[in-house]
Amino acid sequence: MKNSAHFCFAVLALSAAVSTQAARPVEFTVGSEYYNETYREYEKDGSRLMQQKGNLWSINAGVKYRFNDRHAAKLEGRYSRGKTDYTGSVQYITEDYIDDSASYGSATLKNAPRRAYDIRALYEYTLPINDRFSITAGAGLGHRVLRDLSSRIDPNDYDRKNRTTYAQINTGVNIALPANFEISPRIAYNRAVKGRQYSYEPDQVETRMKQGGGQGIEVEVPISKKFANGSKISLTPFYRGWKVKESNLTVTEEYDSYGLGSIEPKNHTHEAGIRLQYSF
């Protein structure tokens, strides 16, 4: 997280390298979003191991600094919270063996709290084509944290946390429409550069696993209405997705003839929703 914060300040410091400043350099954005999240884990053979599905609300905020009409830096943040329903399989663990033969769907948990945080710093370049059309391209770093708080529903269950630092490249277009409306389709590709998975089981020490092999995609289509004072309101349907590879094996218990370990399985995340925000 410290590395991401340092990068955020470095991006904003780019103003020293650009001399021509735009007429209104700073833009603030506040908003909220509502989305459906589906998170699934898979066995090595591709069969489904578990699923979490639910709805989350978010608070969004951001600031954009325009060095001039073409160069800008952005800092964006999001906090999300909601509840998910878990579907998996019962696993019986004894001192002698592990029986995971129970079928998918044999274990369920309703309304488990889910939290998410995401912050990113981006550079953006805008290429005007004409008065009504421009192309944008950008790149930067982000950091996201996902938390499952299942123990709040079942004290015998365990909590999990994932922290991922990722790089992003993106591109989009801005298309001016009549009556001061605008549509701005955008697509982004995310690549994990560092990932850690944490498990917190009752009466046990924290388990850490490295899980950095992930990639994701974001697609959004903001539709905006501009006002005479330079502010605008935007309604944005969006999709975010991630595919993450299996983590390394972390040994959690050792016995004379064998040991027990933890692996975070490969997983896919799908988020689809709508965002309403105001920029000024």
N, C-alpha and C positions, 0 to 999 in steps of 0.2 A: 504494500500500500504506500510506503514511503517513496519508492521509486516512481510510482504513478503521480504522487503529489509533486515531486520535483519536476517531472515532465510537464505538468500543468503550468507551473510558474515559468518554465523555460519557453513554452509556446507563447505565453502572454508577453514575454520579453522580446519577441521578434519585432516589436514596434520600433526599436532602435535601428533596425536595418531597412526600414521603409520610410521615405521622407514625405510622400504626398498623402495627406490624410483625407478621408472622406468627410462630407459635410456633417454627417451625424454618425460618429464612430461607434458609439456604444448602444447595444440593443439588449434589453432584458426580456426574458420569457418565463411565464409561470403557467402551470396548467395541471391537468389531471387526466388519468387514463384508466380504462377498465378493460381487462383482458382475461381470456380463458387460457389456462396453462395445462398442458399434458406432458408429463415427465415419465419416461419408460426406461427400464433397465433390461438388458438382454443377456442370455447365456452365450457361451462361445459358439454354440450351434445355431444361434439366431432366434431361439425360442424366447418368449417373453418371460422375464423373471418377476417383475413388479411394475405397477403403474400408480402414479399419483395424478389426480385430475381435480381442478378446482378453478375458482374465479378470484382475481386479485384486483385491488384498487391501488393506484399509484399517485404520488405527488411528484410533479416534474418541475424543474427550474433550470435556467441556463443564462449565460451571458455571452454575447458575441461582440468582439472588438474588430472593427474594420480599419485596417491600416490605410487602405484606399479603396477604390471601387472594385479592385480585383482580389486583394489579399485580406484574409481575416483569420482570427483565432477564436475558437469556441470552447467553452467549458460547460458541460452538461451533467446534470445529476438526476437520479430517480430513486425514490423509496417506495417499495410495494409491500402490501400485506394482504393476506386473505386466508382462506381455509381450503384444504384439499382432502379428497377421499383416497385412501390407500387400498390397493388390491394386490395381494401377493400369494405366497404359499407358506404353510407352516413348516418350520424346520425343527426337528427334534435333535437336541445335542445332549449326549451323556458322556460319561468319562471314557466309555469304550468305543463309541462310534457316533457318526453324524448321519441322521436319516433325513434326506431332503426329497424324498420320493412323493410327498404330498403334491396334489395338482394345483396349478395356478388358479387362484380364486378361493383357496381354502382359508386365507387370512385376510381380514378387512379391518380398516380403521376409518371412522368418519370424522370430518371436521377438524383435522389436524392443522394447527397454525403453520403458516408458511410466510417467510419474509424474504425480501430481495433488496439489494442495494446495487446501484450501478453509477459510476462516475467516469467521465472520459474527457480528454483534452484533444482537440482536433485543429488542424490547419485546413483552411478552405480557400480554393482558388476559383474565381468566377470568370468565365470567358463570355462577354456579350457578343451575340451574333447579330442582333438587330434590336430595335426598341421593345420588342415583345417576346424575345426568346434569348435565353442564355444557358450555358452549360456550366456545371460545377464539378469539381473533383477535390477530394480531400484525403487526409491520412492522419493517424494519431494513435494514442494509447488509451486503453480503458481498464477499469478494474471492477469486477462484480463479485458479490457475495450472496450466496443462497443459503437459507437456514430452514431446516425442518425441526419443528418443536413438538414432536409426537408425544413426549413424556408428559406434556400438559394435559393430554387426554387419557393416556394410559401410563401410570408411573413405572410400569415394568418395561415399557418400550424405551428406545434410545433416540437421542437427538443427533442431527447431522449438520455439518456446515461445509460448503464448498467455496473456495476463494480462487478466482482466476484472473490473471492479468493477461490482456490480449491486445494485439495490434489490429487496427482497422484501416481499410481503404474503402473509399466510396465514390460514387458519381451520381449525378442527377441532372435534371433540366428544370428551368423555371419558365413557365408559359403564361404570359399576361392574357387575361380574358376581358371581355367588356364589363363595364360597371365596376371597375377596380377589383375584380376577382382575379385569382391566380391559382394555378395548379402546378405542383412541384414534385413529380415522381422521383424517387431516390432508391438506390440499392446499395448495400454495403456488404463487405466480406470481412469476417472476424477470424483471427487466428490466435489460438492460445499460445502464449510464450512461457507461462508458468501457472501450474495448477496444484492445489492442495485440497485433499478431502479429509475431514475430521469427523470422527464418530465419538459420541459421549454415551457410553452404556452405564446403567446404574451401578454404583459402587465399584467402578473400574476407572483406570487412568485413561486419559485421552489417547485415541488411536489416530495416527497420521499416515496418510498415503499420498504419494505423488501421482498426480493425474493431469499431465500437461498437454496430452495429445488431443486437442479439440479444435473444431472449426465451426463457424456459424454464418448465417446469412440474415440480413434485415431488408425488408421491403416496406416502403411506406409511400402514401400518396396524399400529401397535405393539400387541402383546398382552402384557400385563404381569401378573406375580404379585407382590403386596405381602407383606412380612413384618412380624412384630410389632415389629421395631426401627425401622420406617419406611423401610427400604430396599426396592428392588424389582429384579427382573430382567425384561428385555423382549426379545422376539423380534419383529423387524420386517421384513416383506417391503416392498420399496420400488421405485419407478421414478423416474428423473430424466431429463429431456429438455431439449435446447437446439436452437434454430434461429437461425442467425447469418447475417446478410447479407454480401454480397461486400464486401471491403475497398476502400480507395482504391488507386490505382496509384502505385507507388514506382519511379522511374527508377533502374536499377542500372548501366547502361552506356550511354554516348553515343558515337556515331560521326558522321562528316561528314553522312551523308544520313538516318540513322535512329538510334533509340535502343531499348534493351531495358529492360523494366520487369517488376515482380513484382506480382501481385494474389493475395490469398488468396481462393479461391472461397467462395461460400455453402456452408454446411455444416450438417449435422444430427448430433446426438449422442443416443444412447439408452443408458441404463444401467438394468439391472434386477438386483436381488439381494436378499440377506438380511442383516440386522444383528442381532447379539447384544450387549446392553449391560447394565451393572449401575449402578444409581443409589443413592446413599447420602448 
